Amino acid sequence: MTALLDIAHLTLDYATGHGVFRALEDVSLSVAPGEVLGLVGESGSGKTSLAMAVMGHLAGNARLAGGSVRLGGAELTALGPAAMRAIRGKRIGMVFQNPATSLNPTLTLGRQITEVLERHRGLSPRAAWREAVSWLERVELRHAEALMRRYPHEVSGGEKQRVVIATAFAPHPDIVLFDEPTTALDVITGARILDLFHRLRAETGVAGLYISHDLGLVARVAERVAVMRGGWVVETGPATRIFTNPAHDYTRRLVDAVPRPHRRLVQDEPPPHEVLRAEALGVRYGRQRLFRKRAEGGGIASVSFDIREGEILGVVGESGSGKSTIARALTGLVRAGGVIRLDGMPVTRMRRDYRRAVQIVFQHPASSLNPRQRVRDILARPLRLYGGSLDEIPTLLRQVNLPPEYASRWPHQLSGGEKQRVAIARAFAARPRLVICDEITASLDVSVQASTIELLLELRRRHGTAYLFITHDLNLIRQIAHRLIVMRDGTLVDRLEIQALGSGNEHEYTRELIAASPPPVGEETRT
């Protein structure tokens, strides 16, 4: 079949302060009409640069050094800015990773769709309004007329992403590029977005280029898959063959790094001694609003659980369920009701010994590390606070598999995985009893995620540390956790031993989470 999108021998460079960086090297790919091609690879492999090259939306320091990008026979690299703007949005749609940053915060949701319809389909303002309402209903948003008048900050992350999808599909494009469209969403919302994509694709016949580091999601949506590494395409083939019988060593390593529930990484049972207990923990955010029971972000109500010495306790639930609020309550970042006990003794205030015993690692290390401090200064603070020596800094870095010379680096000089290792080293500088891990692998690609989990388990073996591990990845939590608690709308709805997960005795909502989780690649073909 003649290709709709044909990329041939594309080479792309970026001019940097350290010389020319080659982001893409001789990349050749094609997408047939109505086909979905999955594009996978680690962070920095060139996936997003390839999408931006197709969109003609490259940074000012980018230069195409060779090759072509053809859409329906038209050479896109030869078009000027005005001609490319006419194609972008009309014939090529795009759904970005973070809907909060891809929507204009100063415009209503309705205006952001009607603007596209007026520009690319030539509709009058009134007709564009009616069509926009229709598209919001097609992407399964309730009260579409009311949503048209809202601003992005007034809707949830999943609702934002549905608006972005409606905006991408409304001009009737030939192809839509999806760049990590569910990474910022919880498992249930992500599954619903994928179901929506399947339905819209069936209705419109649109082609897709689906970019992700989540191999399980790609296996569910793509007929073919291309694997990128260091700017090169190392392997292309049918999705079933790529994920069950990969030919390239790099692809095999990616597939092997995908969490599989039956591959338990923790075999021991923690001792019965209880490190921490939360009794009727409660947090309430803001004031009640006229049309909502509570302010955005929710809170938690009368949540009780315990964590044993050396145990890994998993916490799962969709966005807004209260998972991160538990983490903030236990670390004193928000005021909480109820009782927290450390070694059986009530914690009346967050004393230094408690702060030392309970540390936290956040989801986004780029925002939790001070950009104005070198790594040595970041690690020096907990050492000074809790009686350590600055001589321990090289040991802390080696402990998280970073060279001691990284002490002189700034956060912006580190990769995402390296930043997270520094954040882990900072937590362990206090010699904690319990480390709270708040979605710490959510933004990492599959191989970096696997190495981060391996590091955490090694630190646990070495120090006997317990973890409260917050995640939306049920496949991962089944590999490492001893027990699991499930949160929904600020309430703890289920608690169970990890071996009981999938037994059929869970809460109905827990079964919904299991059903929404993508099957491990190679164990089930695309739906």
C-alpha positions as CSV (number, residue, x, y, z in Angstrom):
1,M,0.0,0.0,0.0
2,T,1.2,3.5,-0.9
3,A,2.5,5.3,2.2
4,L,0.6,8.2,3.6
5,L,3.6,9.5,5.6
6,D,7.0,8.6,4.1
7,I,10.2,9.5,6.0
8,A,13.3,8.7,4.1
9,H,16.9,9.0,5.3
10,L,16.1,11.9,7.7
11,T,19.1,13.3,9.5
12,L,18.7,16.1,12.1
13,D,21.3,18.2,14.0
14,Y,21.1,20.6,16.9
15,A,23.6,23.3,17.4
16,T,24.6,23.5,21.0
17,G,27.2,25.3,23.1
18,H,29.3,22.1,23.0
19,G,29.1,21.6,19.3
20,V,26.7,19.9,16.9
21,F,24.5,17.2,18.4
22,R,23.1,14.6,15.9
23,A,19.5,13.8,17.1
24,L,18.4,11.7,14.1
25,E,20.6,9.6,11.8
26,D,19.4,8.3,8.4
27,V,15.8,7.6,9.8
28,S,13.4,5.9,7.3
29,L,9.9,5.1,8.3
30,S,6.5,4.9,6.6
31,V,2.8,4.9,7.8
32,A,0.1,3.6,5.5
33,P,-3.4,5.2,5.4
34,G,-5.4,4.1,8.4
35,E,-2.3,2.4,10.0
36,V,-0.9,3.0,13.5
37,L,2.9,2.8,13.8
38,G,4.3,2.6,17.3
39,L,7.6,4.4,18.0
40,V,9.4,3.2,21.1
41,G,12.8,3.8,22.7
42,E,14.5,5.3,25.7
43,S,14.5,9.0,26.5
44,G,16.8,10.8,24.2
45,S,16.5,8.2,21.4
46,G,15.0,10.9,19.1
47,K,11.3,10.0,19.1
48,T,10.0,13.5,19.9
49,S,12.6,15.1,17.6
50,L,11.2,12.9,14.8
51,A,7.6,14.0,15.5
52,M,8.6,17.7,15.6
53,A,10.4,17.2,12.3
54,V,7.2,15.8,10.7
55,M,5.2,18.7,12.2
56,G,7.8,21.3,10.9
57,H,7.9,22.6,14.5
58,L,11.6,22.3,15.3
59,A,13.6,24.5,17.6
60,G,15.6,27.4,16.3
61,N,18.9,25.6,16.7
62,A,17.7,22.5,14.7
63,R,18.9,21.9,11.2
64,L,17.8,19.2,8.8
65,A,21.1,17.8,7.4
66,G,19.4,15.4,4.9
67,G,16.5,13.3,3.9
68,S,12.8,13.9,3.2
69,V,9.4,13.9,4.9
70,R,6.5,13.3,2.4
71,L,2.8,13.5,3.3
72,G,0.6,12.1,0.5
73,G,3.4,12.8,-2.0
74,A,4.0,16.4,-0.9
75,E,7.5,17.1,0.3
76,L,7.1,18.9,3.7
77,T,10.7,19.9,4.2
78,A,10.5,22.1,1.1
79,L,7.6,24.1,2.4
80,G,7.9,27.6,3.9
81,P,6.5,28.5,7.4
82,A,3.1,29.7,6.0
83,A,2.5,26.6,3.9
84,M,3.5,24.4,6.8
85,R,1.1,26.2,9.1
86,A,-1.7,25.4,6.7
87,I,-0.9,21.7,6.9
88,R,-0.2,21.6,10.6
89,G,-3.5,21.0,12.4
90,K,-5.5,20.5,9.1
91,R,-3.7,17.4,7.7
92,I,-1.5,16.5,10.7
93,G,-2.9,16.5,14.2
94,M,-0.9,16.2,17.4
95,V,-1.6,15.1,20.9
96,F,1.1,16.0,23.4
97,Q,2.2,14.3,26.6
98,N,1.1,17.0,29.0
99,P,-2.4,18.5,28.2
100,A,-1.8,21.1,30.9
101,T,1.0,22.7,28.8
102,S,-0.5,22.1,25.3
103,L,-3.7,24.1,26.1
104,N,-3.6,27.9,26.3
105,P,-4.4,28.9,29.9
106,T,-5.8,32.2,28.8
107,L,-8.5,30.9,26.4
108,T,-11.6,28.9,27.2
109,L,-11.7,25.3,26.1
110,G,-14.4,26.1,23.5
111,R,-12.3,28.9,21.9
112,Q,-9.4,26.5,21.5
113,I,-11.5,24.1,19.4
114,T,-13.5,26.7,17.5
115,E,-10.3,28.5,16.5
116,V,-9.0,25.4,14.8
117,L,-12.4,24.7,13.1
118,E,-12.6,28.2,11.8
119,R,-9.1,28.2,10.5
120,H,-8.8,24.7,9.0
121,R,-12.4,23.9,8.0
122,G,-13.6,27.4,7.2
123,L,-16.6,27.2,9.5
124,S,-18.4,30.3,10.7
125,P,-18.2,31.1,14.5
126,R,-21.7,29.8,15.1
127,A,-21.1,26.6,13.0
128,A,-17.7,26.1,14.7
129,W,-19.4,26.3,18.1
130,R,-21.9,23.7,17.3
131,E,-19.2,21.4,15.8
132,A,-17.0,21.9,18.8
133,V,-19.8,20.9,21.2
134,S,-20.4,17.8,19.0
135,W,-16.7,16.9,19.3
136,L,-16.6,17.3,23.0
137,E,-19.6,14.9,23.2
138,R,-17.8,12.5,20.8
139,V,-14.8,12.3,23.2
140,E,-17.3,11.4,25.9
141,L,-17.2,14.7,27.9
142,R,-20.3,15.4,29.8
143,H,-22.0,18.8,29.9
144,A,-20.2,19.8,26.7
145,E,-21.9,23.2,26.5
146,A,-20.8,24.2,30.0
147,L,-17.2,22.9,29.3
148,M,-16.9,25.1,26.3
149,R,-17.0,28.1,28.7
150,R,-14.4,26.7,31.1
151,Y,-10.7,27.4,31.2
152,P,-8.1,24.6,31.3
153,H,-7.4,25.0,35.0
154,E,-11.1,24.2,35.8
155,V,-11.0,20.6,34.5
156,S,-9.1,17.5,35.4
157,G,-6.1,16.1,33.5
158,G,-8.1,13.4,31.8
159,E,-10.7,16.0,30.7
160,K,-7.9,18.3,29.3
161,Q,-6.5,15.4,27.3
162,R,-9.9,14.6,25.8
163,V,-10.2,18.3,24.7
164,V,-6.7,18.0,23.1
165,I,-7.8,14.9,21.3
166,A,-11.0,16.6,20.1
167,T,-9.0,19.5,18.8
168,A,-6.6,17.2,17.0
169,F,-9.4,15.1,15.3
170,A,-11.9,17.9,14.6
171,P,-10.2,19.3,11.4
172,H,-10.4,15.7,9.9
173,P,-6.6,15.2,9.6
174,D,-4.9,12.4,7.6
175,I,-2.7,11.4,10.5
176,V,-2.4,12.2,14.2
177,L,0.9,12.1,16.1
178,F,0.6,11.0,19.7
179,D,3.6,11.9,21.8
180,E,3.3,10.0,25.2
181,P,-0.4,10.9,25.4
182,T,-1.1,8.9,28.6
183,T,2.1,9.3,30.6
184,A,0.7,12.1,32.7
185,L,-2.5,10.1,33.4
186,D,-3.4,7.4,35.9
187,V,-4.0,3.9,34.6
188,I,-7.8,4.1,34.4
189,T,-7.9,7.5,32.7
190,G,-5.1,6.3,30.4
191,A,-7.1,3.1,29.5
192,R,-10.1,5.2,28.7
193,I,-8.1,7.5,26.5
194,L,-6.8,4.5,24.6
195,D,-10.4,3.2,24.2
196,L,-11.4,6.6,22.9
197,F,-8.5,6.6,20.4
198,H,-9.6,3.1,19.1
199,R,-13.2,4.3,18.6
200,L,-12.2,7.6,16.9
201,R,-9.8,5.7,14.7
202,A,-12.5,3.3,13.7
203,E,-15.0,6.1,13.0
204,T,-12.5,8.4,11.0
205,G,-10.0,6.0,9.5
206,V,-7.2,8.3,10.6
207,A,-3.6,7.1,10.6
208,G,-1.4,7.4,13.7
209,L,2.2,7.6,14.8
210,Y,2.1,6.6,18.5
211,I,5.2,7.5,20.5
212,S,5.7,6.0,23.9
213,H,8.2,4.5,26.3
214,D,5.4,2.2,27.6
215,L,5.7,-0.9,25.5
216,G,2.5,-2.4,26.9
217,L,0.4,0.6,25.7
218,V,2.1,0.5,22.2
219,A,1.3,-3.3,22.0
220,R,-2.4,-2.4,22.4
221,V,-2.6,0.3,19.7
222,A,-0.1,-0.3,17.0
223,E,0.0,-2.8,14.1
224,R,3.7,-2.1,13.5
225,V,6.5,-0.9,15.7
226,A,9.7,0.9,15.1
227,V,12.4,0.9,17.8
228,M,14.8,3.9,18.1
229,R,18.1,4.2,19.9
230,G,20.5,7.1,19.8
231,G,18.8,8.7,16.8
232,W,18.8,5.4,14.8
233,V,15.9,3.1,13.9
234,V,17.4,-0.3,15.0
235,E,14.3,-2.5,14.2
236,T,10.9,-2.3,12.5
237,G,8.3,-5.0,12.2
238,P,4.8,-6.2,13.2
239,A,4.0,-5.4,16.8
240,T,3.4,-9.1,17.7
241,R,6.8,-10.1,16.4
242,I,8.7,-7.2,17.9
243,F,7.3,-7.9,21.4
244,T,7.5,-11.7,21.3
245,N,10.6,-12.3,19.2
246,P,12.7,-9.2,18.9
247,A,15.6,-9.4,16.6
248,H,17.9,-6.6,17.9
249,D,19.7,-6.9,21.3
250,Y,18.5,-3.4,22.3
251,T,14.8,-4.4,21.6
252,R,15.3,-7.5,23.7
253,R,16.6,-5.5,26.6
254,L,13.6,-3.1,26.4
255,V,11.2,-6.0,26.3
256,D,12.9,-7.8,29.2
257,A,12.8,-4.6,31.3
258,V,9.0,-4.5,31.2
259,P,7.4,-5.4,34.6
260,R,5.8,-8.8,34.7
261,P,3.6,-9.7,37.7
262,H,4.7,-13.3,37.8
263,R,8.4,-12.3,37.9
264,R,8.6,-11.5,41.7
265,L,11.7,-9.4,42.6
266,V,11.1,-9.6,46.3
267,Q,10.9,-13.1,47.8
268,D,11.3,-12.4,51.6
269,E,8.7,-11.7,54.2
270,P,9.4,-8.6,56.4
271,P,9.5,-9.2,60.2
272,P,6.3,-8.4,62.1
273,H,7.7,-5.3,63.9
274,E,5.7,-2.3,62.9
275,V,7.6,0.8,62.0
276,L,4.8,3.2,61.3
277,R,1.0,3.3,61.8
278,A,-1.5,5.8,60.6
279,E,-4.8,5.9,62.4
280,A,-7.8,7.8,61.0
281,L,-5.5,10.0,58.9
282,G,-7.4,12.9,57.4
283,V,-6.6,15.9,55.2
284,R,-9.0,18.4,53.8
285,Y,-8.0,20.9,51.1
286,G,-9.6,24.3,50.7
287,R,-13.2,25.2,51.1
288,Q,-16.3,23.6,49.6
289,R,-17.2,25.0,46.2
290,L,-20.7,25.7,45.0
291,F,-20.8,22.9,42.4
292,R,-18.2,20.5,43.9
293,K,-18.0,18.6,47.2
294,R,-14.4,19.6,47.7
295,A,-11.7,21.7,46.1
296,E,-9.5,20.4,43.3
297,G,-7.1,17.8,44.6
298,G,-9.6,16.3,47.1
299,G,-8.0,15.1,50.3
300,I,-8.3,11.9,52.4
301,A,-10.8,10.9,55.1
302,S,-10.1,8.5,58.0
303,V,-7.4,6.4,56.4
304,S,-5.7,3.8,58.6
305,F,-2.8,1.5,57.7
306,D,0.5,0.2,59.0
307,I,4.0,-0.4,57.6
308,R,6.2,-3.2,58.9
309,E,10.0,-3.0,59.2
310,G,11.6,-3.6,55.8
311,E,8.2,-4.0,54.1
312,I,7.2,-2.6,50.7
313,L,3.6,-1.4,51.0
314,G,2.1,-0.4,47.6
315,V,-0.5,2.4,47.3
316,V,-2.5,2.5,44.1
317,G,-5.5,4.4,42.8
318,E,-6.3,6.9,40.0
319,S,-5.5,10.6,40.0
320,G,-7.2,12.5,42.8
321,S,-7.7,9.4,44.9
322,G,-5.5,10.7,47.7
323,K,-2.3,8.7,47.2
324,S,0.1,11.7,47.2
325,T,-1.9,13.4,50.0
326,I,-1.0,10.4,52.2
327,A,2.7,11.0,51.4
328,R,2.4,14.7,52.2
329,A,0.5,14.0,55.5
330,L,3.2,11.5,56.6
331,T,6.0,13.9,55.9
332,G,4.3,17.0,57.4
333,L,3.9,18.8,54.1
334,V,0.2,19.2,54.8
335,R,-1.7,19.5,58.1
336,A,-3.4,16.2,58.9
337,G,-5.9,15.0,61.5
338,G,-5.6,11.6,63.1
339,V,-2.6,9.9,64.7
340,I,0.7,8.8,63.3
341,R,2.8,6.4,65.4
342,L,6.5,5.7,65.0
343,D,7.5,2.5,66.7
344,G,4.2,2.6,68.6
345,M,4.7,6.1,70.0
346,P,2.4,8.9,68.8
347,V,4.1,11.7,66.8
348,T,2.7,14.9,68.3
349,R,4.8,17.0,65.9
350,M,7.3,16.4,63.2
351,R,10.4,16.2,65.4
352,R,13.8,15.8,64.0
353,D,14.0,12.1,64.8
354,Y,10.8,11.5,62.9
355,R,11.9,13.6,59.9
356,R,15.1,11.6,59.8
357,A,13.2,8.3,60.1
358,V,10.7,9.1,57.3
359,Q,12.0,10.5,54.0
360,I,10.4,11.1,50.7
361,V,11.4,10.8,47.0
362,F,9.1,12.8,44.6
363,Q,7.9,12.0,41.2
364,H,9.7,14.8,39.3
365,P,13.4,15.1,40.4
366,A,13.8,18.1,38.1
367,S,11.5,20.1,40.3
368,S,12.5,18.6,43.7
369,L,16.3,19.3,43.2
370,N,17.4,22.9,43.7
371,P,18.7,24.0,40.3
372,R,21.0,26.6,42.0
373,Q,22.9,23.9,44.0
374,R,25.5,21.4,42.9
375,V,24.9,17.8,43.8
376,R,27.3,18.0,46.7
377,D,25.3,20.9,48.3
378,I,22.0,18.9,47.8
379,L,23.5,15.9,49.6
380,A,25.2,18.0,52.3
381,R,22.0,19.5,53.7
382,P,20.6,16.2,55.1
383,L,24.0,15.2,56.3
384,R,24.3,18.4,58.3
385,L,20.8,18.1,59.6
386,Y,21.0,14.6,60.8
387,G,24.6,14.3,62.1
388,G,26.3,12.9,59.1
389,S,29.7,13.8,57.6
390,L,30.4,15.5,54.3
391,D,33.0,12.8,53.7
392,E,30.0,10.5,53.1
393,I,29.1,12.2,49.8
394,P,31.2,10.0,47.6
395,T,29.9,6.9,49.3
396,L,26.3,8.1,48.8
397,L,26.9,8.6,45.1
398,R,28.5,5.2,44.7
399,Q,25.6,3.7,46.6
400,V,23.2,4.9,43.9
401,N,25.6,3.9,41.1
402,L,26.8,7.4,40.3
403,P,30.5,8.4,40.0
404,P,31.8,10.5,42.9
405,E,32.8,13.3,40.5
406,Y,29.1,13.9,39.9
407,A,29.2,15.8,43.2
408,S,30.4,18.9,41.3
409,R,27.6,18.8,38.7
410,W,24.4,20.9,38.5
411,P,21.0,19.2,38.2
412,H,20.6,20.4,34.6
413,Q,23.7,18.5,33.7
414,L,22.1,15.2,34.7
415,S,19.6,12.9,32.8
416,G,16.2,12.2,34.3
417,G,17.3,8.9,35.7
418,E,20.5,10.4,37.2
419,K,18.4,13.2,38.9
420,Q,16.2,10.6,40.5
421,R,19.3,8.7,41.8
422,V,20.5,12.0,43.4
423,A,17.1,12.4,45.0
424,I,17.3,8.8,46.3
425,A,20.8,9.4,47.7
426,R,19.5,12.6,49.4
427,A,16.8,10.5,51.1
428,F,19.2,7.8,52.2
429,A,21.7,10.4,53.6
430,A,19.4,10.6,56.6
431,R,19.7,6.9,57.2
432,P,15.8,6.5,57.2
433,R,13.6,3.7,58.5
434,L,11.0,4.4,55.8
435,V,11.2,6.0,52.4
436,I,8.1,7.2,50.7
437,C,8.3,6.8,46.9
438,D,5.7,9.0,45.2
439,E,5.3,7.9,41.6
440,I,9.1,8.0,41.2
441,T,9.2,5.8,38.1
442,A,6.2,7.3,36.3
443,S,8.2,9.7,34.0
444,L,11.0,7.2,33.4
445,D,11.4,5.0,30.4
446,V,11.2,1.3,30.9
447,S,14.9,0.5,31.1
448,V,15.6,3.4,33.5
449,Q,12.6,2.4,35.6
450,A,14.0,-1.1,35.9
451,S,17.4,0.1,37.0
452,T,15.8,2.4,39.5
453,I,13.8,-0.4,41.0
454,E,16.9,-2.6,41.2
455,L,18.6,0.2,43.0
456,L,15.8,0.6,45.6
457,L,15.7,-3.1,46.2
458,E,19.5,-3.2,46.7
459,L,19.3,-0.3,49.2
460,R,16.6,-2.2,51.0
461,R,18.7,-5.3,51.3
462,R,21.6,-3.2,52.5
463,H,19.8,-1.0,55.1
464,G,16.6,-2.9,55.8
465,T,14.6,0.2,54.8
466,A,10.8,0.0,54.4
467,Y,9.1,1.6,51.4
468,L,5.6,3.2,50.9
469,F,5.5,2.8,47.2
470,I,2.9,5.0,45.4
471,T,2.2,4.1,41.8
472,H,-0.4,3.6,39.2
473,D,1.5,0.6,37.6
474,L,-0.1,-2.5,39.0
475,N,2.3,-4.8,37.0
476,L,5.2,-3.1,38.7
477,I,3.7,-3.2,42.2
478,R,2.9,-6.9,41.9
479,Q,6.6,-7.5,41.3
480,I,7.9,-5.8,44.4
481,A,5.2,-5.2,47.1
482,H,4.3,-7.4,50.1
483,R,0.9,-5.8,50.6
484,L,-1.3,-3.3,48.8
485,I,-3.8,-0.6,49.8
486,V,-6.2,0.9,47.2
487,M,-7.4,4.5,47.4
488,R,-10.5,6.0,45.7
489,D,-11.9,9.5,46.2
490,G,-9.9,10.0,49.4
491,T,-11.0,6.7,50.9
492,L,-9.1,3.5,51.5
493,V,-11.3,0.9,49.7
494,D,-9.2,-2.2,49.8
495,R,-6.2,-3.7,51.5
496,L,-4.7,-7.1,50.7
497,E,-1.6,-9.3,50.5
498,I,0.0,-8.9,47.1
499,Q,-0.5,-12.7,46.4
500,A,-4.3,-12.1,46.7
501,L,-4.3,-9.6,43.9
502,G,-6.2,-11.1,41.0
503,S,-7.9,-13.8,43.1
504,G,-11.3,-12.4,42.5
505,N,-11.8,-11.4,46.2
506,E,-10.8,-7.8,45.7
507,H,-12.9,-4.7,45.9
508,E,-14.8,-4.0,42.7
509,Y,-12.7,-0.9,42.2
510,T,-9.5,-2.9,42.5
511,R,-10.7,-5.2,39.8
512,E,-11.4,-2.2,37.6
513,L,-7.8,-1.1,38.1
514,I,-6.5,-4.6,37.2
515,A,-8.7,-4.6,34.0
516,A,-7.4,-1.2,33.0
517,S,-3.7,-2.2,33.4
518,P,-2.0,-3.1,30.1
519,P,-1.0,-6.8,29.9
520,P,2.8,-7.4,29.9
521,V,4.1,-7.3,26.3
522,G,4.5,-10.6,24.7
523,E,1.7,-12.1,26.9
524,E,-1.2,-10.7,24.9
525,T,-1.4,-9.3,21.4
526,R,-3.0,-5.9,20.5
527,T,-6.7,-5.6,21.2
